[in-house]
Amino acid sequence: MAAKKIVHIVGTGTIGEPLVGILSTFQDKFGIDEVTFHKRTPLLTDRSKVTVSCQNGAKLAVDTER
């Protein structure tokens, strides 16, 4: 059984946000099974970027205390 290829991006800043978008959009072409991203400081103003990333197929990972 082959291992799942999961890509995890830490942060949604200048580099992280576009990277999440590219990898989640082209995950089939890149052979990626799952794209996840971590948001350490969830702000109300970041809601739209998180929503769009999740709509593109990425999964949000957060700390339980946040």
PQR file of N, CA, C, O and H, with PARSE charges and radii, in Angstrom:
ATOM      1  N   MET A   1       0.840  -1.180   0.000 -0.4000 1.5000
ATOM      2  CA  MET A   1       0.000   0.000   0.000 -0.0000 2.0000
ATOM      3  C   MET A   1       0.884   1.242   0.000  0.5500 1.7000
ATOM      4  O   MET A   1       1.784   1.360   0.832 -0.5500 1.4000
ATOM      5  N   ALA A   2       0.643   2.146  -0.902 -0.4000 1.5000
ATOM      6  CA  ALA A   2       1.430   3.370  -1.012 -0.0000 2.0000
ATOM      7  C   ALA A   2       1.007   4.366   0.061  0.5500 1.7000
ATOM      8  O   ALA A   2      -0.165   4.450   0.430 -0.5500 1.4000
ATOM      9  H   ALA A   2      -0.088   2.050  -1.577  0.4000 1.0000
ATOM     10  N   ALA A   3       1.979   5.111   0.548 -0.4000 1.5000
ATOM     11  CA  ALA A   3       1.690   6.134   1.551 -0.0000 2.0000
ATOM     12  C   ALA A   3       0.997   7.321   0.888  0.5500 1.7000
ATOM     13  O   ALA A   3       1.251   7.629  -0.277 -0.5500 1.4000
ATOM     14  H   ALA A   3       2.931   5.043   0.249  0.4000 1.0000
ATOM     15  N   LYS A   4       0.126   7.979   1.638 -0.4000 1.5000
ATOM     16  CA  LYS A   4      -0.539   9.178   1.133 -0.0000 2.0000
ATOM     17  C   LYS A   4       0.470  10.322   1.065  0.5500 1.7000
ATOM     18  O   LYS A   4       1.330  10.461   1.935 -0.5500 1.4000
ATOM     19  H   LYS A   4      -0.079   7.729   2.584  0.4000 1.0000
ATOM     20  N   LYS A   5       0.352  11.120   0.041 -0.4000 1.5000
ATOM     21  CA  LYS A   5       1.207  12.294  -0.093 -0.0000 2.0000
ATOM     22  C   LYS A   5       0.422  13.497   0.397  0.5500 1.7000
ATOM     23  O   LYS A   5      -0.502  13.975  -0.262 -0.5500 1.4000
ATOM     24  H   LYS A   5      -0.347  11.008  -0.665  0.4000 1.0000
ATOM     25  N   ILE A   6       0.813  13.974   1.570 -0.4000 1.5000
ATOM     26  CA  ILE A   6       0.153  15.112   2.201 -0.0000 2.0000
ATOM     27  C   ILE A   6       1.154  16.257   2.277  0.5500 1.7000
ATOM     28  O   ILE A   6       2.271  16.082   2.763 -0.5500 1.4000
ATOM     29  H   ILE A   6       1.563  13.587   2.105  0.4000 1.0000
ATOM     30  N   VAL A   7       0.750  17.424   1.796 -0.4000 1.5000
ATOM     31  CA  VAL A   7       1.585  18.618   1.875 -0.0000 2.0000
ATOM     32  C   VAL A   7       0.955  19.537   2.904  0.5500 1.7000
ATOM     33  O   VAL A   7      -0.232  19.855   2.823 -0.5500 1.4000
ATOM     34  H   VAL A   7      -0.157  17.566   1.401  0.4000 1.0000
ATOM     35  N   HIS A   8       1.766  19.969   3.883 -0.4000 1.5000
ATOM     36  CA  HIS A   8       1.269  20.852   4.934 -0.0000 2.0000
ATOM     37  C   HIS A   8       2.028  22.172   4.853  0.5500 1.7000
ATOM     38  O   HIS A   8       3.258  22.187   4.885 -0.5500 1.4000
ATOM     39  H   HIS A   8       2.730  19.711   3.948  0.4000 1.0000
ATOM     40  N   ILE A   9       1.295  23.281   4.747 -0.4000 1.5000
ATOM     41  CA  ILE A   9       1.882  24.612   4.681 -0.0000 2.0000
ATOM     42  C   ILE A   9       1.629  25.307   6.014  0.5500 1.7000
ATOM     43  O   ILE A   9       0.494  25.379   6.485 -0.5500 1.4000
ATOM     44  H   ILE A   9       0.295  23.269   4.721  0.4000 1.0000
ATOM     45  N   VAL A  10       2.691  25.812   6.608 -0.4000 1.5000
ATOM     46  CA  VAL A  10       2.576  26.505   7.891 -0.0000 2.0000
ATOM     47  C   VAL A  10       2.510  27.999   7.614  0.5500 1.7000
ATOM     48  O   VAL A  10       3.476  28.603   7.149 -0.5500 1.4000
ATOM     49  H   VAL A  10       3.613  25.754   6.226  0.4000 1.0000
ATOM     50  N   GLY A  11       1.350  28.585   7.907 -0.4000 1.5000
ATOM     51  CA  GLY A  11       1.176  30.022   7.734 -0.0000 2.0000
ATOM     52  C   GLY A  11       0.529  30.377   6.407  0.5500 1.7000
ATOM     53  O   GLY A  11       0.684  29.674   5.408 -0.5500 1.4000
ATOM     54  H   GLY A  11       0.565  28.094   8.284  0.4000 1.0000
ATOM     55  N   THR A  12      -0.196  31.480   6.422 -0.4000 1.5000
ATOM     56  CA  THR A  12      -0.877  31.954   5.217 -0.0000 2.0000
ATOM     57  C   THR A  12      -0.450  33.382   4.905  0.5500 1.7000
ATOM     58  O   THR A  12      -1.271  34.237   4.573 -0.5500 1.4000
ATOM     59  H   THR A  12      -0.321  32.051   7.233  0.4000 1.0000
ATOM     60  N   GLY A  13       0.827  33.614   5.019 -0.4000 1.5000
ATOM     61  CA  GLY A  13       1.349  34.959   4.758 -0.0000 2.0000
ATOM     62  C   GLY A  13       1.646  35.173   3.285  0.5500 1.7000
ATOM     63  O   GLY A  13       0.963  34.626   2.418 -0.5500 1.4000
ATOM     64  H   GLY A  13       1.494  32.919   5.289  0.4000 1.0000
ATOM     65  N   THR A  14       2.658  35.963   3.009 -0.4000 1.5000
ATOM     66  CA  THR A  14       3.026  36.351   1.655 -0.0000 2.0000
ATOM     67  C   THR A  14       3.329  35.148   0.773  0.5500 1.7000
ATOM     68  O   THR A  14       2.952  35.134  -0.399 -0.5500 1.4000
ATOM     69  H   THR A  14       3.213  36.407   3.713  0.4000 1.0000
ATOM     70  N   ILE A  15       3.994  34.155   1.309 -0.4000 1.5000
ATOM     71  CA  ILE A  15       4.348  32.964   0.544 -0.0000 2.0000
ATOM     72  C   ILE A  15       3.324  31.849   0.747  0.5500 1.7000
ATOM     73  O   ILE A  15       2.978  31.144  -0.202 -0.5500 1.4000
ATOM     74  H   ILE A  15       4.300  34.167   2.261  0.4000 1.0000
ATOM     75  N   GLY A  16       2.847  31.690   1.953 -0.4000 1.5000
ATOM     76  CA  GLY A  16       1.956  30.577   2.282 -0.0000 2.0000
ATOM     77  C   GLY A  16       0.621  30.596   1.565  0.5500 1.7000
ATOM     78  O   GLY A  16       0.173  29.560   1.073 -0.5500 1.4000
ATOM     79  H   GLY A  16       3.128  32.262   2.723  0.4000 1.0000
ATOM     80  N   GLU A  17      -0.022  31.746   1.494 -0.4000 1.5000
ATOM     81  CA  GLU A  17      -1.348  31.827   0.863 -0.0000 2.0000
ATOM     82  C   GLU A  17      -1.319  31.435  -0.613  0.5500 1.7000
ATOM     83  O   GLU A  17      -2.124  30.600  -1.026 -0.5500 1.4000
ATOM     84  H   GLU A  17       0.342  32.588   1.894  0.4000 1.0000
ATOM     85  N   PRO A  18      -0.412  32.012  -1.435 -0.5600 1.5000
ATOM     86  CA  PRO A  18      -0.379  31.577  -2.834  0.2800 2.0000
ATOM     87  C   PRO A  18       0.037  30.117  -2.994  0.5500 1.7000
ATOM     88  O   PRO A  18      -0.421  29.434  -3.909 -0.5500 1.4000
ATOM     89  N   LEU A  19       0.898  29.646  -2.111 -0.4000 1.5000
ATOM     90  CA  LEU A  19       1.340  28.256  -2.165 -0.0000 2.0000
ATOM     91  C   LEU A  19       0.181  27.303  -1.906  0.5500 1.7000
ATOM     92  O   LEU A  19       0.050  26.287  -2.588 -0.5500 1.4000
ATOM     93  H   LEU A  19       1.271  30.201  -1.367  0.4000 1.0000
ATOM     94  N   VAL A  20      -0.658  27.621  -0.927 -0.4000 1.5000
ATOM     95  CA  VAL A  20      -1.856  26.820  -0.651 -0.0000 2.0000
ATOM     96  C   VAL A  20      -2.748  26.801  -1.889  0.5500 1.7000
ATOM     97  O   VAL A  20      -3.261  25.748  -2.269 -0.5500 1.4000
ATOM     98  H   VAL A  20      -0.551  28.447  -0.373  0.4000 1.0000
ATOM     99  N   GLY A  21      -2.936  27.954  -2.517 -0.4000 1.5000
ATOM    100  CA  GLY A  21      -3.779  28.043  -3.700 -0.0000 2.0000
ATOM    101  C   GLY A  21      -3.254  27.225  -4.862  0.5500 1.7000
ATOM    102  O   GLY A  21      -4.015  26.502  -5.506 -0.5500 1.4000
ATOM    103  H   GLY A  21      -2.520  28.809  -2.208  0.4000 1.0000
ATOM    104  N   ILE A  22      -1.973  27.329  -5.137 -0.4000 1.5000
ATOM    105  CA  ILE A  22      -1.372  26.589  -6.252 -0.0000 2.0000
ATOM    106  C   ILE A  22      -1.437  25.090  -6.007  0.5500 1.7000
ATOM    107  O   ILE A  22      -1.856  24.329  -6.879 -0.5500 1.4000
ATOM    108  H   ILE A  22      -1.355  27.916  -4.614  0.4000 1.0000
ATOM    109  N   LEU A  23      -1.020  24.669  -4.814 -0.4000 1.5000
ATOM    110  CA  LEU A  23      -0.981  23.236  -4.533 -0.0000 2.0000
ATOM    111  C   LEU A  23      -2.370  22.612  -4.478  0.5500 1.7000
ATOM    112  O   LEU A  23      -2.552  21.479  -4.924 -0.5500 1.4000
ATOM    113  H   LEU A  23      -0.680  25.287  -4.106  0.4000 1.0000
ATOM    114  N   SER A  24      -3.346  23.326  -3.942 -0.4000 1.5000
ATOM    115  CA  SER A  24      -4.692  22.759  -3.877 -0.0000 2.0000
ATOM    116  C   SER A  24      -5.360  22.748  -5.254  0.5500 1.7000
ATOM    117  O   SER A  24      -6.152  21.851  -5.545 -0.5500 1.4000
ATOM    118  H   SER A  24      -3.198  24.246  -3.579  0.4000 1.0000
ATOM    119  N   THR A  25      -5.055  23.722  -6.095 -0.4000 1.5000
ATOM    120  CA  THR A  25      -5.623  23.762  -7.434 -0.0000 2.0000
ATOM    121  C   THR A  25      -5.055  22.654  -8.322  0.5500 1.7000
ATOM    122  O   THR A  25      -5.790  22.035  -9.091 -0.5500 1.4000
ATOM    123  H   THR A  25      -4.412  24.450  -5.858  0.4000 1.0000
ATOM    124  N   PHE A  26      -3.764  22.409  -8.215 -0.4000 1.5000
ATOM    125  CA  PHE A  26      -3.096  21.440  -9.078 -0.0000 2.0000
ATOM    126  C   PHE A  26      -2.685  20.160  -8.358  0.5500 1.7000
ATOM    127  O   PHE A  26      -1.757  19.478  -8.796 -0.5500 1.4000
ATOM    128  H   PHE A  26      -3.167  22.912  -7.589  0.4000 1.0000
ATOM    129  N   GLN A  27      -3.363  19.823  -7.258 -0.4000 1.5000
ATOM    130  CA  GLN A  27      -2.936  18.665  -6.484 -0.0000 2.0000
ATOM    131  C   GLN A  27      -3.006  17.370  -7.282  0.5500 1.7000
ATOM    132  O   GLN A  27      -2.163  16.497  -7.075 -0.5500 1.4000
ATOM    133  H   GLN A  27      -4.116  20.376  -6.903  0.4000 1.0000
ATOM    134  N   ASP A  28      -3.953  17.206  -8.169 -0.4000 1.5000
ATOM    135  CA  ASP A  28      -4.030  15.998  -8.998 -0.0000 2.0000
ATOM    136  C   ASP A  28      -2.840  15.911  -9.946  0.5500 1.7000
ATOM    137  O   ASP A  28      -2.247  14.843 -10.099 -0.5500 1.4000
ATOM    138  H   ASP A  28      -4.637  17.915  -8.338  0.4000 1.0000
ATOM    139  N   LYS A  29      -2.490  17.015 -10.578 -0.4000 1.5000
ATOM    140  CA  LYS A  29      -1.365  17.024 -11.513 -0.0000 2.0000
ATOM    141  C   LYS A  29      -0.034  16.800 -10.807  0.5500 1.7000
ATOM    142  O   LYS A  29       0.888  16.220 -11.380 -0.5500 1.4000
ATOM    143  H   LYS A  29      -2.972  17.882 -10.453  0.4000 1.0000
ATOM    144  N   PHE A  30       0.064  17.267  -9.544 -0.4000 1.5000
ATOM    145  CA  PHE A  30       1.302  17.094  -8.778 -0.0000 2.0000
ATOM    146  C   PHE A  30       1.341  15.761  -8.041  0.5500 1.7000
ATOM    147  O   PHE A  30       2.365  15.420  -7.448 -0.5500 1.4000
ATOM    148  H   PHE A  30      -0.685  17.737  -9.079  0.4000 1.0000
ATOM    149  N   GLY A  31       0.259  15.008  -8.066 -0.4000 1.5000
ATOM    150  CA  GLY A  31       0.211  13.724  -7.376 -0.0000 2.0000
ATOM    151  C   GLY A  31       0.084  13.846  -5.870  0.5500 1.7000
ATOM    152  O   GLY A  31       0.567  12.989  -5.131 -0.5500 1.4000
ATOM    153  H   GLY A  31      -0.572  15.285  -8.547  0.4000 1.0000
ATOM    154  N   ILE A  32      -0.560  14.901  -5.416 -0.4000 1.5000
ATOM    155  CA  ILE A  32      -0.743  15.152  -3.983 -0.0000 2.0000
ATOM    156  C   ILE A  32      -2.128  14.665  -3.575  0.5500 1.7000
ATOM    157  O   ILE A  32      -3.121  14.971  -4.235 -0.5500 1.4000
ATOM    158  H   ILE A  32      -0.953  15.597  -6.016  0.4000 1.0000
ATOM    159  N   ASP A  33      -2.189  13.906  -2.484 -0.4000 1.5000
ATOM    160  CA  ASP A  33      -3.469  13.393  -1.999 -0.0000 2.0000
ATOM    161  C   ASP A  33      -4.226  14.413  -1.159  0.5500 1.7000
ATOM    162  O   ASP A  33      -5.456  14.462  -1.194 -0.5500 1.4000
ATOM    163  H   ASP A  33      -1.383  13.657  -1.947  0.4000 1.0000
ATOM    164  N   GLU A  34      -3.488  15.232  -0.402 -0.4000 1.5000
ATOM    165  CA  GLU A  34      -4.146  16.164   0.513 -0.0000 2.0000
ATOM    166  C   GLU A  34      -3.258  17.382   0.750  0.5500 1.7000
ATOM    167  O   GLU A  34      -2.044  17.253   0.908 -0.5500 1.4000
ATOM    168  H   GLU A  34      -2.489  15.193  -0.374  0.4000 1.0000
ATOM    169  N   VAL A  35      -3.870  18.561   0.773 -0.4000 1.5000
ATOM    170  CA  VAL A  35      -3.168  19.802   1.090 -0.0000 2.0000
ATOM    171  C   VAL A  35      -3.788  20.356   2.359  0.5500 1.7000
ATOM    172  O   VAL A  35      -5.001  20.555   2.433 -0.5500 1.4000
ATOM    173  H   VAL A  35      -4.856  18.666   0.645  0.4000 1.0000
ATOM    174  N   THR A  36      -2.954  20.603   3.354 -0.4000 1.5000
ATOM    175  CA  THR A  36      -3.425  21.195   4.605 -0.0000 2.0000
ATOM    176  C   THR A  36      -2.619  22.464   4.869  0.5500 1.7000
ATOM    177  O   THR A  36      -1.497  22.615   4.385 -0.5500 1.4000
ATOM    178  H   THR A  36      -1.969  20.441   3.293  0.4000 1.0000
ATOM    179  N   PHE A  37      -3.207  23.367   5.641 -0.4000 1.5000
ATOM    180  CA  PHE A  37      -2.482  24.576   6.014 -0.0000 2.0000
ATOM    181  C   PHE A  37      -2.819  24.936   7.448  0.5500 1.7000
ATOM    182  O   PHE A  37      -3.914  24.652   7.934 -0.5500 1.4000
ATOM    183  H   PHE A  37      -4.118  23.244   6.034  0.4000 1.0000
ATOM    184  N   HIS A  38      -1.865  25.564   8.121 -0.4000 1.5000
ATOM    185  CA  HIS A  38      -2.003  25.917   9.533 -0.0000 2.0000
ATOM    186  C   HIS A  38      -2.149  27.422   9.666  0.5500 1.7000
ATOM    187  O   HIS A  38      -1.391  28.190   9.075 -0.5500 1.4000
ATOM    188  H   HIS A  38      -0.975  25.794   7.727  0.4000 1.0000
ATOM    189  N   LYS A  39      -3.116  27.821  10.435 -0.4000 1.5000
ATOM    190  CA  LYS A  39      -3.360  29.243  10.714 -0.0000 2.0000
ATOM    191  C   LYS A  39      -3.214  29.424  12.216  0.5500 1.7000
ATOM    192  O   LYS A  39      -4.074  28.991  12.983 -0.5500 1.4000
ATOM    193  H   LYS A  39      -3.731  27.196  10.916  0.4000 1.0000
ATOM    194  N   ARG A  40      -2.117  30.071  12.645 -0.4000 1.5000
ATOM    195  CA  ARG A  40      -1.836  30.212  14.078 -0.0000 2.0000
ATOM    196  C   ARG A  40      -2.663  31.303  14.740  0.5500 1.7000
ATOM    197  O   ARG A  40      -3.141  31.133  15.862 -0.5500 1.4000
ATOM    198  H   ARG A  40      -1.418  30.423  12.022  0.4000 1.0000
ATOM    199  N   THR A  41      -2.828  32.417  14.052 -0.4000 1.5000
ATOM    200  CA  THR A  41      -3.573  33.539  14.625 -0.0000 2.0000
ATOM    201  C   THR A  41      -4.807  33.819  13.775  0.5500 1.7000
ATOM    202  O   THR A  41      -4.763  34.662  12.879 -0.5500 1.4000
ATOM    203  H   THR A  41      -2.439  32.555  13.141  0.4000 1.0000
ATOM    204  N   PRO A  42      -5.897  33.123  14.045 -0.5600 1.5000
ATOM    205  CA  PRO A  42      -7.104  33.324  13.238  0.2800 2.0000
ATOM    206  C   PRO A  42      -7.757  34.670  13.534  0.5500 1.7000
ATOM    207  O   PRO A  42      -8.305  34.887  14.615 -0.5500 1.4000
ATOM    208  N   LEU A  43      -7.690  35.559  12.563 -0.4000 1.5000
ATOM    209  CA  LEU A  43      -8.304  36.873  12.702 -0.0000 2.0000
ATOM    210  C   LEU A  43      -9.578  36.927  11.865  0.5500 1.7000
ATOM    211  O   LEU A  43      -9.696  36.222  10.863 -0.5500 1.4000
ATOM    212  H   LEU A  43      -7.246  35.383  11.685  0.4000 1.0000
ATOM    213  N   LEU A  44     -10.504  37.740  12.264 -0.4000 1.5000
ATOM    214  CA  LEU A  44     -11.747  37.894  11.522 -0.0000 2.0000
ATOM    215  C   LEU A  44     -11.481  38.390  10.099  0.5500 1.7000
ATOM    216  O   LEU A  44     -12.204  38.036   9.168 -0.5500 1.4000
ATOM    217  H   LEU A  44     -10.408  38.312  13.078  0.4000 1.0000
ATOM    218  N   THR A  45     -10.446  39.207   9.938 -0.4000 1.5000
ATOM    219  CA  THR A  45     -10.125  39.736   8.612 -0.0000 2.0000
ATOM    220  C   THR A  45      -9.529  38.675   7.681  0.5500 1.7000
ATOM    221  O   THR A  45      -9.472  38.888   6.470 -0.5500 1.4000
ATOM    222  H   THR A  45      -9.859  39.495  10.694  0.4000 1.0000
ATOM    223  N   ASP A  46      -9.087  37.548   8.221 -0.4000 1.5000
ATOM    224  CA  ASP A  46      -8.514  36.464   7.420 -0.0000 2.0000
ATOM    225  C   ASP A  46      -9.558  35.441   6.989  0.5500 1.7000
ATOM    226  O   ASP A  46      -9.225  34.462   6.321 -0.5500 1.4000
ATOM    227  H   ASP A  46      -9.132  37.375   9.205  0.4000 1.0000
ATOM    228  N   ARG A  47     -10.799  35.654   7.359 -0.4000 1.5000
ATOM    229  CA  ARG A  47     -11.850  34.676   7.090 -0.0000 2.0000
ATOM    230  C   ARG A  47     -11.993  34.378   5.600  0.5500 1.7000
ATOM    231  O   ARG A  47     -12.148  33.219   5.216 -0.5500 1.4000
ATOM    232  H   ARG A  47     -11.070  36.449   7.901  0.4000 1.0000
ATOM    233  N   SER A  48     -11.944  35.401   4.765 -0.4000 1.5000
ATOM    234  CA  SER A  48     -12.149  35.188   3.323 -0.0000 2.0000
ATOM    235  C   SER A  48     -11.034  34.349   2.716  0.5500 1.7000
ATOM    236  O   SER A  48     -11.311  33.481   1.889 -0.5500 1.4000
ATOM    237  H   SER A  48     -11.819  36.343   5.078  0.4000 1.0000
ATOM    238  N   LYS A  49      -9.785  34.581   3.099 -0.4000 1.5000
ATOM    239  CA  LYS A  49      -8.692  33.801   2.526 -0.0000 2.0000
ATOM    240  C   LYS A  49      -8.755  32.343   2.989  0.5500 1.7000
ATOM    241  O   LYS A  49      -8.413  31.439   2.227 -0.5500 1.4000
ATOM    242  H   LYS A  49      -9.559  35.286   3.771  0.4000 1.0000
ATOM    243  N   VAL A  50      -9.184  32.110   4.216 -0.4000 1.5000
ATOM    244  CA  VAL A  50      -9.338  30.743   4.715 -0.0000 2.0000
ATOM    245  C   VAL A  50     -10.490  30.049   3.989  0.5500 1.7000
ATOM    246  O   VAL A  50     -10.373  28.883   3.611 -0.5500 1.4000
ATOM    247  H   VAL A  50      -9.462  32.845   4.835  0.4000 1.0000
ATOM    248  N   THR A  51     -11.589  30.753   3.797 -0.4000 1.5000
ATOM    249  CA  THR A  51     -12.751  30.190   3.107 -0.0000 2.0000
ATOM    250  C   THR A  51     -12.404  29.800   1.672  0.5500 1.7000
ATOM    251  O   THR A  51     -12.764  28.712   1.223 -0.5500 1.4000
ATOM    252  H   THR A  51     -11.684  31.700   4.104  0.4000 1.0000
ATOM    253  N   VAL A  52     -11.716  30.669   0.957 -0.4000 1.5000
ATOM    254  CA  VAL A  52     -11.338  30.392  -0.428 -0.0000 2.0000
ATOM    255  C   VAL A  52     -10.378  29.206  -0.489  0.5500 1.7000
ATOM    256  O   VAL A  52     -10.512  28.349  -1.362 -0.5500 1.4000
ATOM    257  H   VAL A  52     -11.424  31.553   1.322  0.4000 1.0000
ATOM    258  N   SER A  53      -9.428  29.150   0.412 -0.4000 1.5000
ATOM    259  CA  SER A  53      -8.485  28.033   0.429 -0.0000 2.0000
ATOM    260  C   SER A  53      -9.203  26.707   0.663  0.5500 1.7000
ATOM    261  O   SER A  53      -8.877  25.702   0.032 -0.5500 1.4000
ATOM    262  H   SER A  53      -9.318  29.846   1.121  0.4000 1.0000
ATOM    263  N   CYS A  54     -10.170  26.706   1.559 -0.4000 1.5000
ATOM    264  CA  CYS A  54     -10.934  25.486   1.832 -0.0000 2.0000
ATOM    265  C   CYS A  54     -11.829  25.120   0.644  0.5500 1.7000
ATOM    266  O   CYS A  54     -12.013  23.938   0.353 -0.5500 1.4000
ATOM    267  H   CYS A  54     -10.435  27.523   2.071  0.4000 1.0000
ATOM    268  N   GLN A  55     -12.376  26.107  -0.032 -0.4000 1.5000
ATOM    269  CA  GLN A  55     -13.196  25.834  -1.216 -0.0000 2.0000
ATOM    270  C   GLN A  55     -12.364  25.237  -2.349  0.5500 1.7000
ATOM    271  O   GLN A  55     -12.889  24.496  -3.180 -0.5500 1.4000
ATOM    272  H   GLN A  55     -12.226  27.067   0.205  0.4000 1.0000
ATOM    273  N   ASN A  56     -11.080  25.554  -2.384 -0.4000 1.5000
ATOM    274  CA  ASN A  56     -10.185  25.000  -3.396 -0.0000 2.0000
ATOM    275  C   ASN A  56      -9.711  23.600  -3.050  0.5500 1.7000
ATOM    276  O   ASN A  56      -9.006  22.973  -3.841 -0.5500 1.4000
ATOM    277  H   ASN A  56     -10.654  26.156  -1.709  0.4000 1.0000
ATOM    278  N   GLY A  57     -10.090  23.097  -1.873 -0.4000 1.5000
ATOM    279  CA  GLY A  57      -9.749  21.726  -1.517 -0.0000 2.0000
ATOM    280  C   GLY A  57      -8.748  21.576  -0.400  0.5500 1.7000
ATOM    281  O   GLY A  57      -8.486  20.455   0.037 -0.5500 1.4000
ATOM    282  H   GLY A  57     -10.662  23.606  -1.230  0.4000 1.0000
ATOM    283  N   ALA A  58      -8.178  22.667   0.079 -0.4000 1.5000
ATOM    284  CA  ALA A  58      -7.227  22.578   1.184 -0.0000 2.0000
ATOM    285  C   ALA A  58      -7.985  22.419   2.495  0.5500 1.7000
ATOM    286  O   ALA A  58      -9.138  22.833   2.617 -0.5500 1.4000
ATOM    287  H   ALA A  58      -8.390  23.578  -0.276  0.4000 1.0000
ATOM    288  N   LYS A  59      -7.321  21.816   3.466 -0.4000 1.5000
ATOM    289  CA  LYS A  59      -7.943  21.618   4.777 -0.0000 2.0000
ATOM    290  C   LYS A  59      -7.221  22.462   5.818  0.5500 1.7000
ATOM    291  O   LYS A  59      -5.991  22.506   5.857 -0.5500 1.4000
ATOM    292  H   LYS A  59      -6.385  21.481   3.367  0.4000 1.0000
ATOM    293  N   LEU A  60      -8.001  23.126   6.656 -0.4000 1.5000
ATOM    294  CA  LEU A  60      -7.468  23.997   7.698 -0.0000 2.0000
ATOM    295  C   LEU A  60      -7.096  23.187   8.921  0.5500 1.7000
ATOM    296  O   LEU A  60      -7.869  22.341   9.371 -0.5500 1.4000
ATOM    297  H   LEU A  60      -8.999  23.090   6.624  0.4000 1.0000
ATOM    298  N   ALA A  61      -5.902  23.445   9.465 -0.4000 1.5000
ATOM    299  CA  ALA A  61      -5.456  22.831  10.702 -0.0000 2.0000
ATOM    300  C   ALA A  61      -5.157  23.946  11.691  0.5500 1.7000
ATOM    301  O   ALA A  61      -4.380  24.853  11.392 -0.5500 1.4000
ATOM    302  H   ALA A  61      -5.275  24.132   9.100  0.4000 1.0000
ATOM    303  N   VAL A  62      -5.770  23.884  12.867 -0.4000 1.5000
ATOM    304  CA  VAL A  62      -5.574  24.920  13.886 -0.0000 2.0000
ATOM    305  C   VAL A  62      -5.279  24.281  15.223  0.5500 1.7000
ATOM    306  O   VAL A  62      -5.568  23.104  15.440 -0.5500 1.4000
ATOM    307  H   VAL A  62      -6.401  23.147  13.110  0.4000 1.0000
ATOM    308  N   ASP A  63      -4.699  25.067  16.124 -0.4000 1.5000
ATOM    309  CA  ASP A  63      -4.496  24.618  17.498 -0.0000 2.0000
ATOM    310  C   ASP A  63      -5.825  24.667  18.220  0.5500 1.7000
ATOM    311  O   ASP A  63      -6.605  25.595  18.007 -0.5500 1.4000
ATOM    312  H   ASP A  63      -4.465  26.023  15.948  0.4000 1.0000
ATOM    313  N   THR A  64      -6.105  23.682  19.079 -0.4000 1.5000
ATOM    314  CA  THR A  64      -7.402  23.618  19.748 -0.0000 2.0000
ATOM    315  C   THR A  64      -7.653  24.821  20.644  0.5500 1.7000
ATOM    316  O   THR A  64      -8.801  25.238  20.796 -0.5500 1.4000
ATOM    317  H   THR A  64      -5.471  22.928  19.252  0.4000 1.0000
ATOM    318  N   GLU A  65      -6.612  25.390  21.242 -0.4000 1.5000
ATOM    319  CA  GLU A  65      -6.811  26.538  22.128 -0.0000 2.0000
ATOM    320  C   GLU A  65      -7.044  27.837  21.371  0.5500 1.7000
ATOM    321  O   GLU A  65      -7.401  28.840  21.989 -0.5500 1.4000
ATOM    322  H   GLU A  65      -5.679  25.052  21.118  0.4000 1.0000
ATOM    323  N   ARG A  66      -6.857  27.855  20.069 -0.4000 1.5000
ATOM    324  CA  ARG A  66      -7.064  29.059  19.265 -0.0000 2.0000
ATOM    325  C   ARG A  66      -8.470  29.033  18.713  0.5500 1.7000
ATOM    326  O   ARG A  66      -8.871  29.953  18.000 -0.5500 1.4000
ATOM    327  H   ARG A  66      -6.568  27.041  19.567  0.4000 1.0000
TER
END
